[in-house]
């Protein structure tokens, strides 16, 4: 049988993620494997923990990566924090709030929802009212939801949760590294992310950080596998976490000085996760967020300059993705295919009530650059023109260039 090596075509991924991985991350991932308890390997693990403390802006000792995509991190956090029958409050402002609900229900939680229209976010007062009304043990809240492009303000939520003795978990998969996030200053108890967006890597590793309160909850449910228990050690089955692979009590032991065997670390993904964090820390977190703000602002100005209508509350838009309404009479999927086939550029569609109504255009991670923004806007102008949309000639690139000029003059 004739076989061929993998040779994917060139693509510029300007959707809501994944994005093109930074070549430095890919080079790191090409390094040879070492044993999981080799001193070099355990040193890489410790370095990865230290780097992600800076990325999450935290002093949490329990800061590590879960092997698996960003959803693996979400599931590990929720299954380890939630006991059957716990009440969990999930404020939903897009698709990924519904994902938190789905996972919490599978953990046998009593899930209570609060919802706003897609394109809006919650006020801190609304979240506090919901907490007072429902008395949950855990608040599970997305920061940046790429389905709507909205960024939920979190800076007041942690203090509200502390006053009402509620644990606070947030999913920062789409926002970490490109939008402000202050784990300790904002009082977040658990946060999980992924590499494939602002962190400029491939999907497959999920950074996670846990406060002392979260670790105490998880440790209270710890159990040790029969093949690993010391003689006389308690099994701890009564309240044990209902997943083995996503049992954060065991994963914490694996990442600690105990090195208690749980799984074989995904070495290549660890190399990639470490390099993603190293590059962000080297750039500086404030600088990385400012880079995403600048190029996101240029893309926003550019789509408006083309005459497109922006979706949602722009004041609460993420830095790294913008939603635009598909013009009337335009086949949105046909235009996306033309952009991909003629210009090798991918932009995103959306989900649920927004499917077929908006496109989502990302400027994140390695692709948060001036050249990618201008190239995407120039190509988008041409495919819109071919589709019969009366766009303003050069309006997109020109508007983006004005943003860059203002930045140079500032």
C-alpha positions as CSV (number, residue, x, y, z in Angstrom):
1,X,0.0,0.0,0.0
2,X,1.3,3.4,-1.0
3,X,1.6,5.8,2.0
4,X,2.6,9.4,2.3
5,X,4.0,11.4,5.1
6,X,1.7,14.1,6.7
7,X,2.1,17.3,4.7
8,X,-0.7,19.7,5.6
9,X,-1.2,22.7,3.2
10,X,-0.3,26.2,4.3
11,X,-3.2,27.8,6.3
12,X,-3.5,31.1,8.1
13,X,-5.9,30.2,11.0
14,X,-7.7,33.5,11.8
15,X,-10.7,31.9,13.5
16,X,-11.6,31.5,17.1
17,X,-9.0,28.8,17.6
18,X,-7.0,26.7,17.1
19,X,-4.5,29.1,15.6
20,X,-1.1,28.5,14.0
21,X,1.3,27.4,16.6
22,X,4.4,29.4,17.3
23,X,7.3,27.7,15.4
24,X,9.3,27.8,18.6
25,X,6.7,25.7,20.3
26,X,6.7,23.2,17.5
27,X,10.5,23.0,17.7
28,X,10.3,22.3,21.4
29,X,7.9,19.5,20.7
30,X,10.2,17.8,18.3
31,X,12.7,17.1,21.1
32,X,13.5,13.5,22.0
33,X,11.6,11.8,24.9
34,X,13.1,11.0,28.3
35,X,11.8,8.8,31.1
36,X,9.0,10.2,33.2
37,X,11.1,10.1,36.4
38,X,14.4,11.1,34.8
39,X,15.7,14.1,36.8
40,X,15.6,16.1,33.5
41,X,11.9,15.4,33.1
42,X,11.0,16.2,36.7
43,X,12.9,19.4,36.4
44,X,10.9,20.3,33.3
45,X,7.7,19.6,35.2
46,X,8.9,21.9,38.1
47,X,9.9,24.6,35.6
48,X,6.5,24.3,33.9
49,X,4.7,24.8,37.2
50,X,6.8,27.9,38.0
51,X,6.2,29.4,34.5
52,X,2.4,28.9,34.7
53,X,2.3,30.6,38.1
54,X,3.5,33.7,36.3
55,X,1.0,33.2,33.4
56,X,-2.0,32.8,35.9
57,X,-0.6,35.6,38.1
58,X,-0.6,33.4,41.2
59,X,1.4,32.0,44.0
60,X,-0.5,28.8,44.0
61,X,1.7,25.8,44.5
62,X,-0.9,23.6,42.8
63,X,-0.2,25.0,39.3
64,X,0.4,22.3,36.7
65,X,-0.9,20.9,33.4
66,X,-3.5,18.2,32.9
67,X,-2.8,15.9,29.9
68,X,-5.6,16.4,27.4
69,X,-7.3,19.3,25.6
70,X,-8.8,22.2,27.5
71,X,-11.9,20.2,28.1
72,X,-9.8,17.7,30.0
73,X,-8.8,20.5,32.4
74,X,-12.4,21.6,32.8
75,X,-13.5,18.1,33.6
76,X,-10.6,17.5,36.0
77,X,-11.5,20.6,37.9
78,X,-15.2,20.0,38.1
79,X,-15.2,16.3,38.8
80,X,-12.6,16.8,41.6
81,X,-14.4,19.8,43.2
82,X,-18.0,18.6,42.9
83,X,-19.5,15.8,45.0
84,X,-22.8,14.2,43.9
85,X,-25.7,16.4,45.1
86,X,-23.6,19.6,45.4
87,X,-25.4,22.7,44.1
88,X,-23.5,24.4,41.3
89,X,-24.4,27.8,39.9
90,X,-23.5,28.3,36.2
91,X,-24.1,31.7,34.7
92,X,-24.5,31.2,30.9
93,X,-23.7,33.8,28.2
94,X,-22.7,31.5,25.4
95,X,-22.0,27.9,24.3
96,X,-19.3,27.2,26.8
97,X,-21.4,28.0,29.9
98,X,-23.7,25.2,28.6
99,X,-20.6,23.0,28.5
100,X,-19.9,23.7,32.2
101,X,-23.5,22.8,32.9
102,X,-23.1,19.6,31.0
103,X,-20.0,18.5,32.8
104,X,-21.4,19.5,36.2
105,X,-24.6,17.5,35.6
106,X,-22.4,14.4,34.7
107,X,-20.7,14.9,38.1
108,X,-24.3,14.5,39.5
109,X,-24.4,18.1,40.7
110,X,-27.7,20.0,41.2
111,X,-27.1,22.6,38.6
112,X,-28.8,26.0,38.7
113,X,-28.5,28.3,35.6
114,X,-28.8,32.0,35.1
115,X,-28.7,33.2,31.5
116,X,-28.4,36.4,29.6
117,X,-28.7,37.0,25.8
118,X,-25.7,35.9,23.8
119,X,-23.7,39.0,23.2
120,X,-24.1,40.3,26.7
121,X,-22.3,39.5,30.0
122,X,-23.4,39.4,33.7
123,X,-23.0,42.2,36.2
124,X,-21.4,41.3,39.5
125,X,-24.6,42.4,41.2
126,X,-26.6,39.8,39.1
127,X,-24.2,37.1,40.0
128,X,-24.3,38.0,43.7
129,X,-28.1,37.9,43.6
130,X,-28.0,34.5,42.1
131,X,-25.6,33.3,44.8
132,X,-27.8,34.6,47.5
133,X,-30.9,33.0,45.9
134,X,-29.4,29.6,45.3
135,X,-26.6,29.1,47.9
136,X,-24.3,27.0,45.7
137,X,-21.2,25.3,46.8
138,X,-19.4,26.2,43.6
139,X,-19.7,29.0,41.0
140,X,-18.6,27.8,37.5
141,X,-18.1,30.7,35.1
142,X,-16.5,31.2,31.8
143,X,-14.2,34.3,31.4
144,X,-14.0,34.5,27.6
145,X,-16.6,32.6,25.5
146,X,-15.5,32.5,21.9
147,X,-19.0,31.5,20.7
148,X,-20.1,35.1,21.5
149,X,-16.7,36.8,21.7
150,X,-17.6,38.2,25.1
151,X,-15.3,38.6,28.1
152,X,-17.0,38.3,31.4
153,X,-15.6,40.7,34.1
154,X,-14.3,38.7,37.0
155,X,-12.5,41.2,39.2
156,X,-15.3,41.5,41.8
157,X,-16.6,37.9,41.6
158,X,-14.0,36.2,43.9
159,X,-14.7,38.6,46.8
160,X,-18.4,37.9,46.4
161,X,-17.8,34.2,46.5
162,X,-15.6,34.5,49.6
163,X,-18.2,36.4,51.5
164,X,-20.8,33.7,50.7
165,X,-18.4,30.8,51.2
166,X,-18.6,29.6,47.6
167,X,-15.7,28.1,45.6
168,X,-15.0,30.0,42.4
169,X,-14.0,28.1,39.2
170,X,-13.4,29.8,35.9
171,X,-12.7,28.5,32.4
172,X,-10.0,30.8,30.8
173,X,-9.3,28.6,27.8
174,X,-10.0,31.4,25.2
175,X,-8.8,34.4,27.2
176,X,-5.7,33.5,29.2
177,X,-2.6,35.3,27.8
178,X,-4.6,37.7,25.7
179,X,-6.9,39.4,28.2
180,X,-6.2,40.5,31.8
181,X,-6.5,37.7,34.3
182,X,-5.3,38.0,37.9
183,X,-6.0,34.7,39.7
184,X,-4.8,35.8,43.2
185,X,-5.9,39.4,43.1
186,X,-9.4,38.4,41.9
187,X,-9.8,35.6,44.4
188,X,-10.2,32.7,41.9
189,X,-10.1,29.2,43.4
190,X,-9.6,27.2,40.3
191,X,-8.9,28.1,36.7
192,X,-8.2,26.0,33.6
193,X,-7.0,26.8,30.1
194,X,-5.7,25.4,26.8
195,X,-2.8,26.0,24.6
196,X,-4.5,26.5,21.2
197,X,-5.6,30.1,21.5
198,X,-3.6,33.0,23.1
199,X,-0.9,30.6,24.4
200,X,0.2,30.0,20.8
201,X,0.4,26.2,20.9
202,X,-1.5,23.1,19.8
203,X,-4.5,21.6,21.7
204,X,-3.5,18.7,24.0
205,X,-2.4,20.1,27.3
206,X,-4.5,22.0,29.8
207,X,-2.8,24.4,32.3
208,X,-4.6,24.5,35.7
209,X,-4.1,26.4,38.9
210,X,-5.8,25.7,42.3
211,X,-6.0,27.8,45.4
212,X,-5.5,26.4,48.9
213,X,-9.3,26.3,49.4
214,X,-9.7,24.3,46.2
215,X,-6.8,21.9,47.2
216,X,-8.4,21.4,50.6
217,X,-11.7,20.4,48.9
218,X,-9.9,18.0,46.6
219,X,-7.6,16.5,49.3
220,X,-10.7,15.8,51.4
221,X,-11.8,13.3,48.7
222,X,-8.3,11.8,48.0
223,X,-7.9,8.0,47.6
224,X,-4.9,5.9,46.7
225,X,-5.1,3.1,44.1
226,X,-4.7,-0.4,45.6
227,X,-1.5,-1.1,43.8
228,X,0.2,2.0,45.2
229,X,-1.1,2.1,48.8
230,X,1.3,1.5,51.6
231,X,0.4,-1.1,54.2
232,X,-2.2,0.2,56.6
233,X,-2.9,3.3,54.4
234,X,-6.6,4.1,54.0
235,X,-8.2,3.6,50.6
236,X,-10.4,6.7,51.0
237,X,-13.3,5.3,49.0
238,X,-16.2,7.0,50.8
239,X,-16.1,10.3,48.9
240,X,-13.5,9.6,46.3
241,X,-13.4,11.5,43.0
242,X,-15.5,9.8,40.4
243,X,-12.9,9.7,37.7
244,X,-9.5,8.1,37.9
245,X,-7.8,9.8,35.0
246,X,-9.1,13.3,36.1
247,X,-8.6,12.8,39.8
248,X,-6.7,15.9,40.7
249,X,-5.8,14.5,44.2
250,X,-3.8,11.8,42.5
251,X,-2.5,14.2,39.7
252,X,-1.3,16.6,42.4
253,X,0.6,13.7,44.1
254,X,2.2,12.9,40.7
255,X,3.4,16.4,40.2
256,X,4.6,16.8,43.8
257,X,7.9,15.6,45.3
258,X,6.1,12.3,46.0
259,X,6.0,11.5,42.3
260,X,3.3,9.0,43.1
261,X,2.6,7.2,39.8
262,X,-0.7,8.1,38.2
263,X,-0.1,8.1,34.4
264,X,2.8,8.5,32.0
265,X,3.3,12.2,31.4
266,X,2.6,13.3,27.8
267,X,6.2,14.3,27.4
268,X,6.0,16.0,24.0
269,X,2.9,18.0,25.1
270,X,4.8,19.0,28.3
271,X,7.6,20.4,26.2
272,X,5.0,22.4,24.2
273,X,3.2,23.6,27.3
274,X,6.4,24.7,28.9
275,X,7.5,26.6,25.8
276,X,4.2,28.4,25.5
277,X,4.5,29.6,29.0
278,X,8.2,30.4,28.6
279,X,7.5,32.6,25.6
280,X,4.7,34.5,27.3
281,X,6.8,35.1,30.4
282,X,9.7,36.2,28.3
283,X,7.5,38.7,26.5
284,X,5.9,39.8,29.7
285,X,2.3,39.2,30.5
286,X,1.3,42.8,30.3
287,X,3.0,43.1,27.0
288,X,1.3,40.0,25.6
289,X,-2.1,41.3,26.7
290,X,-1.3,44.7,25.1
291,X,-0.3,43.0,21.9
292,X,-3.6,41.2,21.7
293,X,-5.4,44.4,22.5
294,X,-3.6,46.3,19.7
295,X,-4.1,43.7,17.0
296,X,-7.7,43.0,18.1
297,X,-8.5,46.7,18.0
298,X,-7.0,46.9,14.5
299,X,-9.1,43.9,13.3
300,X,-12.2,45.5,14.9
301,X,-11.6,48.8,13.2
302,X,-10.9,46.9,9.9
303,X,-14.2,45.0,9.8
304,X,-16.1,48.2,10.6
305,X,-14.1,49.9,7.8
306,X,-15.3,47.3,5.4
307,X,-18.9,48.2,6.3
308,X,-19.6,45.1,8.4
309,X,-21.7,45.1,11.5
310,X,-20.1,43.9,14.7
311,X,-21.9,41.5,17.0
312,X,-22.5,41.9,20.7
313,X,-21.5,44.4,23.4
314,X,-18.2,45.7,22.0
315,X,-17.3,47.2,25.4
316,X,-17.0,43.6,26.8
317,X,-15.5,42.0,23.7
318,X,-12.4,39.8,24.1
319,X,-9.2,41.3,22.8
320,X,-8.6,38.3,20.6
321,X,-11.7,37.6,18.7
322,X,-14.5,39.7,17.0
323,X,-17.9,38.6,15.8
324,X,-19.3,40.1,12.6
325,X,-22.8,39.7,11.1
326,X,-22.9,37.9,7.8
327,X,-24.3,40.5,5.3
328,X,-27.8,39.9,4.1
329,X,-28.0,37.7,1.0
330,X,-24.5,36.2,1.5
331,X,-23.9,32.5,1.9
332,X,-21.6,32.6,4.9
333,X,-20.2,29.1,4.4
334,X,-19.5,29.7,0.7
335,X,-17.6,32.8,1.5
336,X,-15.6,31.0,4.2
337,X,-14.8,28.3,1.6
338,X,-13.7,30.9,-0.9
339,X,-11.4,32.6,1.7
340,X,-9.8,29.2,2.4
341,X,-9.4,28.0,-1.2
342,X,-8.3,31.3,-2.7
343,X,-6.3,32.8,0.1
344,X,-5.6,29.9,2.5
345,X,-7.2,31.9,5.3
346,X,-9.6,30.3,7.8
347,X,-12.2,32.3,9.8
348,X,-14.9,30.8,12.0
349,X,-18.6,30.2,11.9
350,X,-20.5,30.1,15.2
351,X,-22.9,27.8,17.2
352,X,-26.5,27.6,18.4
353,X,-28.6,30.7,17.9
354,X,-25.6,32.4,16.1
355,X,-24.9,29.7,13.6
356,X,-25.2,31.1,10.1
357,X,-25.6,34.6,11.5
358,X,-22.0,35.7,12.3
359,X,-18.4,35.0,11.5
360,X,-15.8,35.0,14.2
361,X,-12.4,36.3,13.3
362,X,-9.5,35.8,15.7
363,X,-6.2,37.6,16.4
364,X,-4.6,35.5,19.0
365,X,-1.4,33.8,20.0
366,X,1.2,33.6,17.3
367,X,-1.3,35.2,14.8
368,X,-1.8,38.4,16.9
369,X,0.4,40.3,14.4
370,X,0.1,43.3,12.1
371,X,0.8,41.3,8.9
372,X,-1.9,38.7,9.7
373,X,-4.5,41.3,10.4
374,X,-3.8,43.3,7.2
375,X,-3.6,40.1,5.1
376,X,-7.0,38.8,6.4
377,X,-8.7,42.2,5.9
378,X,-7.4,42.5,2.3
379,X,-8.5,39.0,1.4
380,X,-11.9,39.4,3.2
381,X,-12.5,42.6,1.1
382,X,-12.0,40.6,-2.1
383,X,-14.3,37.7,-1.3
384,X,-17.0,40.1,-0.1
385,X,-16.7,42.0,-3.3
386,X,-17.0,38.7,-5.3
387,X,-20.1,37.9,-3.3
388,X,-21.7,41.2,-4.4
389,X,-21.3,43.0,-1.1
390,X,-20.8,46.8,-1.6
391,X,-17.6,47.0,0.5
392,X,-15.5,50.2,0.8
393,X,-12.4,49.8,-1.3
394,X,-9.4,49.6,1.0
395,X,-11.6,50.4,3.9
396,X,-10.6,47.5,6.1
397,X,-6.8,47.8,5.7
398,X,-7.0,51.6,5.9
399,X,-8.9,51.6,9.1
400,X,-6.6,49.0,10.7
401,X,-3.6,51.0,9.5
402,X,-5.0,54.1,11.3
403,X,-5.0,52.1,14.6
404,X,-1.4,51.1,14.1
405,X,-0.5,54.8,13.2
406,X,-2.2,56.0,16.3
407,X,-0.2,53.5,18.3
408,X,3.1,54.7,16.8
409,X,2.2,58.3,17.5
410,X,1.1,57.6,21.1
